[in-house]
């Protein structure tokens, strides 16, 4: 296996939705981009469409899926058939039997002379890779205070939280923002329109770029690219990708990667009935989905709030379409 591989550990992922979430999160680190990627799977059986979806997501970051480890023979054989170097690695490994360790406690200055031998069972106190030694407390007379206590300053959850914070501080891609309060109460407002206003000589603004209409749902692994505007009548699932030189409009749920203004047009816009994109790109600006949003599933409703994404001060901001 190439030592230059960037390894992504997916052994804890139970389904493809969690895999996409973990892979997308890994690419928020700059050193994961434009690299050869290695994936470590648990005992999960992937089909060809799912593997193509993961490959497409990795390729969208300029990287290549080069190596795969799996505890499932089906996934390993599928990877080999697709030209990916693969290896079967079982999840469980035999744990060597624990041994008893004996040691002698020497008296310290100020304590009465004593010589005591204590046998304690050797245990693995490692938490997230940190080896923590058990401590023994003595009273002022040099006696062991009641019992041997295993103590450490930080719990495994606290250590994991600190690791997550360290990773988040290294992220360079911010989340796309909303230009309105999502929780604000909707009010019925009527706009007064003067239908008898005097005529105007102002020309109607027309986009001269060609527009294509796609009347289908884009599924995971599908890529749609066009040198103009794209209008999709349907949903766009996570794992698919849309790339347009002009605007992108989705008459449905946008849950994929969408790149508008791919040739440098910073005036391009991305619109959707429901904005739930894994990643939005407009020209050279990038933004990702806010943390905590459910990636593989979205509850469909009869009421949507259409949104439009555009560049404001070098950041991608979402606006309601009224």
C-alpha positions as CSV (number, residue, x, y, z in Angstrom):
1,X,0.0,0.0,0.0
2,X,1.3,3.5,-0.9
3,X,2.4,5.4,2.1
4,X,1.3,8.7,0.5
5,X,-2.4,7.6,0.7
6,X,-4.8,9.7,2.7
7,X,-6.7,7.1,4.8
8,X,-10.4,7.7,5.8
9,X,-11.6,5.3,8.5
10,X,-15.3,4.3,7.8
11,X,-15.4,1.2,10.0
12,X,-18.0,2.7,12.3
13,X,-20.4,3.7,9.4
14,X,-23.5,1.5,9.3
15,X,-25.0,2.7,6.0
16,X,-24.1,4.7,2.8
17,X,-25.6,7.9,4.3
18,X,-23.1,7.8,7.2
19,X,-20.3,7.0,4.7
20,X,-21.1,10.0,2.5
21,X,-21.2,12.2,5.7
22,X,-17.8,11.0,6.9
23,X,-16.1,11.3,3.4
24,X,-17.5,14.8,2.9
25,X,-16.3,15.8,6.4
26,X,-12.8,14.4,5.7
27,X,-12.5,16.6,2.6
28,X,-13.0,19.7,4.6
29,X,-9.4,19.2,5.6
30,X,-7.1,20.8,2.9
31,X,-4.5,18.0,3.0
32,X,-7.2,15.5,1.9
33,X,-7.8,17.2,-1.5
34,X,-6.1,16.2,-4.7
35,X,-4.6,13.1,-3.1
36,X,-4.9,9.3,-3.6
37,X,-7.5,8.1,-1.1
38,X,-7.7,4.9,0.9
39,X,-11.0,3.8,2.6
40,X,-11.4,1.5,5.5
41,X,-14.9,-0.1,5.7
42,X,-16.5,-2.3,8.3
43,X,-18.7,-5.3,7.5
44,X,-21.0,-3.4,5.0
45,X,-21.9,-4.8,1.6
46,X,-21.9,-2.1,-1.1
47,X,-23.4,-2.4,-4.6
48,X,-21.9,-0.9,-7.7
49,X,-24.2,2.2,-7.7
50,X,-23.1,3.0,-4.1
51,X,-19.4,2.5,-4.9
52,X,-19.7,4.8,-8.0
53,X,-21.4,7.4,-5.8
54,X,-18.5,7.4,-3.3
55,X,-16.0,7.5,-6.2
56,X,-17.8,10.5,-7.7
57,X,-17.8,12.3,-4.4
58,X,-14.0,11.7,-4.0
59,X,-13.4,12.8,-7.6
60,X,-15.3,16.0,-7.1
61,X,-12.5,17.1,-4.8
62,X,-9.8,16.3,-7.4
63,X,-8.8,13.1,-5.5
64,X,-8.8,9.4,-6.6
65,X,-10.0,6.3,-4.8
66,X,-6.9,4.2,-4.9
67,X,-7.2,1.6,-2.1
68,X,-9.9,-0.1,0.0
69,X,-10.0,-2.3,3.0
70,X,-13.2,-4.1,4.0
71,X,-14.4,-6.7,6.4
72,X,-17.0,-7.7,3.8
73,X,-16.0,-10.0,0.9
74,X,-18.8,-8.6,-1.4
75,X,-17.4,-5.0,-1.1
76,X,-13.8,-6.2,-1.6
77,X,-14.6,-8.2,-4.7
78,X,-16.7,-5.3,-6.1
79,X,-13.8,-2.9,-5.6
80,X,-11.4,-5.3,-7.4
81,X,-13.8,-5.6,-10.3
82,X,-13.8,-1.8,-10.6
83,X,-10.0,-1.6,-10.8
84,X,-9.5,-0.5,-7.1
85,X,-6.8,-2.1,-5.1
86,X,-8.7,-3.9,-2.3
87,X,-7.9,-6.1,0.7
88,X,-10.1,-8.2,3.1
89,X,-9.4,-7.2,6.7
90,X,-11.7,-8.8,9.4
91,X,-13.0,-6.5,12.1
92,X,-12.4,-8.6,15.2
93,X,-8.9,-9.7,16.2
94,X,-7.9,-12.1,19.0
95,X,-7.1,-10.3,22.2
96,X,-4.2,-11.8,24.2
97,X,-5.0,-13.0,27.7
98,X,-4.4,-10.5,30.5
99,X,-1.6,-11.1,32.9
100,X,-1.1,-10.3,36.6
101,X,1.6,-7.8,37.3
102,X,3.3,-7.7,40.7
103,X,5.5,-4.9,42.0
104,X,7.1,-3.8,45.3
105,X,6.3,-0.5,46.9
106,X,9.3,1.1,48.5
107,X,9.0,3.4,51.6
108,X,9.5,7.1,51.1
109,X,11.1,9.7,53.4
110,X,8.8,10.7,56.4
111,X,7.0,7.3,56.3
112,X,7.4,4.5,58.6
113,X,9.3,1.6,57.2
114,X,7.1,-1.0,55.5
115,X,7.4,-3.4,52.7
116,X,4.3,-4.5,51.0
117,X,3.6,-6.4,47.8
118,X,0.5,-5.6,45.8
119,X,-0.9,-7.7,42.9
120,X,-3.2,-5.8,40.6
121,X,-4.8,-7.0,37.4
122,X,-3.2,-5.4,34.3
123,X,-5.9,-3.5,32.4
124,X,-5.9,-1.3,29.2
125,X,-6.6,2.2,30.4
126,X,-6.2,3.6,26.9
127,X,-8.8,6.1,25.8
128,X,-8.6,7.3,22.2
129,X,-4.9,6.3,22.0
130,X,-3.8,7.9,25.3
131,X,-2.3,5.5,27.8
132,X,-3.3,6.4,31.3
133,X,-1.6,4.8,34.3
134,X,-3.6,3.8,37.5
135,X,-2.7,5.9,40.5
136,X,-2.4,4.6,44.2
137,X,-3.3,7.0,47.0
138,X,-1.6,6.9,50.5
139,X,-2.4,8.6,53.7
140,X,0.1,10.5,55.8
141,X,1.2,7.3,57.6
142,X,2.2,5.7,54.3
143,X,-0.8,3.4,54.2
144,X,-2.8,2.6,51.1
145,X,-6.0,4.6,51.4
146,X,-8.7,2.0,51.3
147,X,-8.1,0.7,47.7
148,X,-6.3,1.1,44.4
149,X,-8.2,3.7,42.4
150,X,-8.1,4.1,38.6
151,X,-8.3,7.9,38.1
152,X,-7.7,10.2,35.1
153,X,-8.4,13.9,34.6
154,X,-10.5,13.6,31.4
155,X,-13.1,11.1,30.3
156,X,-13.1,9.6,26.8
157,X,-16.0,11.8,25.8
158,X,-14.2,14.9,26.8
159,X,-11.1,13.8,24.9
160,X,-13.2,13.1,21.8
161,X,-14.8,16.5,22.1
162,X,-11.4,18.2,22.1
163,X,-10.2,16.2,19.1
164,X,-13.4,17.3,17.2
165,X,-12.7,20.9,18.1
166,X,-9.1,20.6,16.9
167,X,-10.4,19.2,13.6
168,X,-13.0,21.9,13.2
169,X,-10.5,24.7,13.8
170,X,-8.5,23.4,10.8
171,X,-11.5,23.6,8.4
172,X,-11.1,26.2,5.7
173,X,-14.5,26.0,4.1
174,X,-17.3,27.8,5.9
175,X,-21.0,26.9,5.8
176,X,-23.4,28.7,3.6
177,X,-25.3,31.3,5.6
178,X,-29.0,32.4,5.5
179,X,-29.8,36.0,5.0
180,X,-33.0,35.6,7.1
181,X,-34.2,34.1,10.4
182,X,-35.3,30.6,9.6
183,X,-37.5,30.5,12.7
184,X,-39.3,33.7,12.1
185,X,-43.1,33.5,11.9
186,X,-44.6,33.6,8.5
187,X,-47.0,36.5,8.1
188,X,-49.6,37.0,5.4
189,X,-48.6,40.1,3.6
190,X,-50.1,41.6,0.5
191,X,-48.0,43.7,-1.8
192,X,-49.8,46.7,-3.3
193,X,-49.2,46.8,-7.1
194,X,-50.1,49.8,-9.3
195,X,-51.4,48.2,-12.4
196,X,-52.1,51.6,-14.0
197,X,-48.6,53.0,-13.6
198,X,-47.3,54.8,-16.6
199,X,-45.4,52.6,-19.1
200,X,-41.7,52.4,-19.0
201,X,-39.0,52.3,-21.6
202,X,-36.7,50.0,-19.5
203,X,-35.7,46.9,-21.4
204,X,-36.5,43.4,-20.1
205,X,-33.3,41.7,-18.8
206,X,-32.7,38.5,-20.8
207,X,-30.1,35.8,-20.1
208,X,-28.6,35.0,-23.5
209,X,-27.1,31.7,-22.3
210,X,-28.7,28.5,-23.5
211,X,-30.9,26.7,-21.0
212,X,-31.6,22.9,-20.8
213,X,-34.4,21.3,-18.9
214,X,-34.0,17.9,-17.3
215,X,-37.3,16.3,-16.3
216,X,-36.0,13.6,-13.9
217,X,-34.4,13.0,-10.5
218,X,-30.7,12.8,-10.4
219,X,-29.6,9.8,-8.4
220,X,-26.4,9.1,-6.6
221,X,-23.4,8.7,-9.0
222,X,-25.0,10.7,-11.8
223,X,-23.2,13.9,-13.1
224,X,-24.8,16.6,-15.2
225,X,-22.7,19.2,-16.8
226,X,-23.7,22.0,-19.3
227,X,-22.2,25.1,-20.7
228,X,-25.2,27.3,-19.9
229,X,-28.2,27.3,-17.5
230,X,-29.6,24.1,-16.0
231,X,-33.2,23.6,-14.9
232,X,-34.1,20.3,-13.2
233,X,-37.7,19.2,-12.6
234,X,-37.0,16.7,-9.8
235,X,-34.8,16.0,-6.8
236,X,-31.0,15.7,-6.7
237,X,-29.8,13.0,-4.4
238,X,-26.6,13.1,-2.3
239,X,-23.7,11.6,-4.4
240,X,-24.9,13.3,-7.6
241,X,-23.3,16.5,-9.1
242,X,-24.5,19.4,-11.2
243,X,-22.1,21.7,-13.0
244,X,-23.2,24.7,-15.1
245,X,-21.5,27.7,-16.6
246,X,-24.7,29.7,-15.8
247,X,-27.5,29.4,-13.2
248,X,-28.8,26.2,-11.6
249,X,-32.5,25.9,-10.8
250,X,-33.9,22.7,-9.1
251,X,-37.7,22.3,-8.9
252,X,-37.4,19.9,-6.0
253,X,-34.9,19.0,-3.2
254,X,-31.3,19.9,-3.9
255,X,-29.2,17.5,-1.8
256,X,-26.2,17.0,-4.1
257,X,-23.1,19.1,-5.0
258,X,-24.1,22.1,-7.2
259,X,-21.5,24.3,-9.0
260,X,-22.9,27.3,-10.8
261,X,-20.8,29.8,-12.8
262,X,-18.2,27.1,-13.3
263,X,-16.2,29.3,-15.8
264,X,-15.8,32.1,-13.3
265,X,-19.2,33.9,-13.5
266,X,-19.6,35.3,-9.9
267,X,-23.1,36.6,-10.8
268,X,-24.5,33.1,-11.2
269,X,-27.1,31.8,-8.8
270,X,-28.4,28.4,-7.5
271,X,-32.1,28.1,-6.7
272,X,-34.1,25.2,-5.2
273,X,-37.5,24.5,-3.7
274,X,-35.6,22.9,-0.8
275,X,-31.9,23.7,-0.3
276,X,-30.2,20.8,1.4
277,X,-27.0,20.6,-0.7
278,X,-23.9,18.8,0.5
279,X,-21.8,21.6,-1.1
280,X,-22.5,24.8,-3.0
281,X,-20.0,26.3,-5.4
282,X,-20.4,29.6,-7.3
283,X,-17.4,30.5,-9.5
284,X,-14.4,30.3,-7.1
285,X,-16.5,30.4,-3.8
286,X,-17.2,27.2,-1.9
287,X,-19.5,26.5,1.0
288,X,-20.8,23.4,2.7
289,X,-23.9,22.3,4.5
290,X,-24.2,23.5,8.1
291,X,-23.3,20.8,10.8
292,X,-26.2,18.8,12.2
293,X,-28.2,18.6,8.9
294,X,-29.5,15.2,8.0
295,X,-27.7,14.3,4.7
296,X,-29.3,11.1,3.3
297,X,-32.9,11.9,4.2
298,X,-35.1,15.0,4.1
299,X,-38.8,15.1,5.1
300,X,-40.9,16.1,2.2
301,X,-43.7,18.6,2.9
302,X,-46.5,20.2,0.9
303,X,-45.0,23.6,1.9
304,X,-41.5,24.7,0.8
305,X,-39.6,27.9,1.2
306,X,-37.7,28.3,-2.1
307,X,-34.2,29.7,-1.7
308,X,-31.6,31.3,-3.9
309,X,-27.8,31.2,-3.3
310,X,-25.6,33.9,-4.5
311,X,-22.2,35.5,-3.6
312,X,-22.2,38.3,-1.1
313,X,-18.8,39.7,0.2
314,X,-17.0,36.6,-1.1
315,X,-19.4,34.2,0.8
316,X,-22.3,32.2,-0.4
317,X,-25.5,33.4,1.2
318,X,-29.1,32.0,0.9
319,X,-32.1,34.3,0.3
320,X,-35.8,33.5,0.3
321,X,-37.5,33.7,-3.1
322,X,-40.7,35.6,-2.5
